[in-house]
């Protein structure tokens, strides 16, 4: 059974930084970060696709950076210049030819 475990969320002041981690129980080419606020759908934040290319959501470009380890089991989301509107639950997902897998989410709160 595939497991994804996120960590690194918390409370940070506006303008601050956080680094989220997501560790999978096996390697994936496609790993993504999403965020979700109450009453809204999950939105893509950053992702690796099958070709190894990276895509970012418009709201986080130039502020967030996705990276991963060589084994493709762990992906990171470095979040800089955080804004109150970045407050959300952040989820990691991994995709193979059969399924999508999700972590449990980690809360990020940006507030003074």
C-alpha distance (Angstrom), angle and dihedral (degrees) to the residues before:
residue distance angle dihedral
X1 . . .
X2 3.78 . .
X3 3.78 116.7 .
X4 3.78 129.0 -170.9
X5 3.78 119.4 -167.7
X6 3.80 122.1 -168.4
X7 3.77 125.5 -162.4
X8 3.78 140.2 165.8
X9 3.78 103.3 68.9
X10 3.77 123.6 132.7
X11 3.78 146.4 115.3
X12 3.78 118.7 -44.3
X13 3.78 134.4 168.1
X14 3.81 121.3 -113.0
X15 3.77 109.9 -81.4
X16 3.78 92.0 27.4
X17 3.78 131.6 117.2
X18 3.78 138.5 -122.6
X19 3.78 133.2 -178.9
X20 3.77 119.1 -146.7
X21 3.79 123.8 -161.4
X22 3.78 130.6 -160.4
X23 3.78 120.6 -170.1
X24 3.79 121.0 -167.4
X25 3.78 126.9 -158.6
X26 3.80 88.7 -124.4
X27 3.79 140.4 12.8
X28 3.78 122.9 -74.4
X29 3.79 131.0 -176.5
X30 3.81 91.8 -155.4
X31 3.79 116.7 55.1
X32 3.77 125.5 158.1
X33 3.77 142.6 -175.9
X34 3.79 121.5 -142.3
X35 3.77 135.0 175.3
X36 3.76 132.2 -150.3
X37 3.79 133.5 -168.3
X38 3.82 123.9 -163.6
X39 3.77 112.5 -73.9
X40 3.79 94.1 10.1
X41 3.77 135.4 97.8
X42 3.77 122.1 -104.8
X43 3.78 111.6 -90.6
X44 3.76 128.5 -154.4
X45 3.79 113.2 -109.6
X46 3.79 103.1 173.0
X47 3.77 137.3 -18.7
X48 3.78 148.1 -178.8
X49 3.79 113.0 -138.7
X50 3.81 127.9 -154.2
X51 3.81 91.6 -87.5
X52 3.78 91.6 53.8
X53 3.77 93.5 -108.5
X54 3.79 120.5 139.9
X55 3.78 128.7 -131.1
X56 3.80 128.5 -172.0
X57 3.75 133.8 -162.3
X58 3.79 112.6 -110.9
X59 3.80 94.0 -115.6
X60 3.82 94.1 59.0
X61 3.81 103.8 37.4
X62 3.81 112.9 130.4
X63 3.82 91.0 12.1
X64 3.80 104.6 62.3
X65 3.79 128.1 50.7
X66 3.79 126.9 -165.4
X67 3.78 119.9 -154.6
X68 3.81 138.1 160.4
X69 3.75 142.6 -161.6
X70 3.80 122.3 -98.2
X71 3.79 91.3 -106.1
X72 3.83 90.2 58.6
X73 3.78 90.8 -131.5
X74 3.80 98.4 109.1
X75 3.76 129.3 46.4
X76 3.78 126.4 -171.6
X77 3.77 133.7 -156.5
X78 3.78 114.9 -156.6
X79 3.79 107.8 -162.4
X80 3.80 117.9 -165.9
X81 3.80 133.3 174.3
X82 3.77 89.6 23.6
X83 3.78 118.7 -159.9
X84 3.81 130.6 -158.7
X85 3.81 88.1 -110.3
X86 3.81 89.0 62.5
X87 3.80 87.5 69.9
X88 3.80 106.3 120.5
X89 3.76 145.4 107.2
X90 3.79 108.0 -79.2
X91 3.78 118.5 -146.4
X92 3.76 131.2 -168.2
X93 3.80 120.8 -147.7
X94 3.78 135.0 -174.2
X95 3.77 127.2 -161.5
X96 3.78 134.2 -158.2
X97 3.80 131.6 168.6
X98 3.79 91.9 -80.3
X99 3.77 110.3 33.0
X100 3.76 150.8 7.5
X101 3.77 117.5 -125.7
X102 3.78 127.5 -159.4
X103 3.75 137.2 -159.3
X104 3.78 124.3 -136.0
X105 3.79 94.6 -103.3
X106 3.77 133.7 -117.6
X107 3.80 125.2 -125.4
X108 3.79 119.2 -122.2
X109 3.79 116.4 -170.6
X110 3.79 121.3 -175.0
X111 3.77 110.2 -166.2
X112 3.77 141.2 130.8
